[in-house]
Amino acid sequence: MTRTSASGGALTLSWCLVMALMMGARLAAAQAASDGEVVRFDLPAQPLEISLAVFGRITGHSVLVASSLTAGREAAAVRGDFAPREALHRMLAGSGLVARYTGTNAFTLVPVPAEPSEKGLADGRATKGDPGAVDAMRAQAGYAAVLQASITRVLCIAQPDAFGRYRLGLRLWIDPTGLVSEARLLEGSGLAQRDVAVLAILRSLEMDAPPPPGMAQPVTILLTPRADPARDCRPYSTARGARAG
């Protein structure tokens, strides 16, 4: 089966880190994509940041990447029916970056490993990319799961009847201990009162773990509707009941 996506610019993000929490904007296609099913892509050649945002919205895959790595890079056009990982590979062709998956549907981007230099070949040694930088990127990508779990928990407890039923973009600053020091709105949900409430909740949030050392800030989060919000929030129902009592 082939599923059809919408094409277009989505969000034009000037991000430091991007983590797309895309659990249901196009849930049927996203679930299929996670299972390796073919998805129809219609992405033009355009700035990489835009293509990454659209790719995440279509497939449900999450990306965490530093802006210094994507700035000024172009994504190749991807038009046709592909499995998500094949589409991502085609999109990154010629960008100097490759995807490194940290989970079934979560990835980060790293520079293409350097080719062996002439001197390195003469010495029998190959020039390699900075392993420290690669490790840092992997640590940042791994932190995406902490962000997702922490935000899901606090919003499920505070908004049991609303969480997972709206789209909202925001930007977070997280201090070295894991406390959110600032939260700002990027894309409203369409209800100003709800936006204000979410920002207030997140400004008092303590992440389940501190961020990796040197993680670029701020973190841009995109929350989208989920297929079964009640199920997502079920693990936190006890905490919600205790809070109400």
Secondary structure as UniProt FT lines:
FT   STRAND          3..4
FT   STRAND          17..21
FT   TURN            25..26
FT   HELIX           27..34
FT   TURN            35..36
FT   STRAND          39..43
FT   STRAND          46..47
FT   HELIX           48..59
FT   STRAND          62..63
FT   HELIX           67..70
FT   TURN            71..72
FT   STRAND          74..75
FT   STRAND          78..82
FT   HELIX           84..91
FT   TURN            92..96
FT   STRAND          97..103
FT   TURN            104..105
FT   STRAND          106..111
FT   HELIX           118..123
FT   HELIX           131..158
FT   TURN            160..164
FT   STRAND          168..174
FT   TURN            176..177
FT   STRAND          179..187
FT   HELIX           192..202
FT   TURN            203..204
FT   TURN            213..214
FT   STRAND          219..223
FT   HELIX           229..233
FT   HELIX           234..236
FT   HELIX           237..244
//
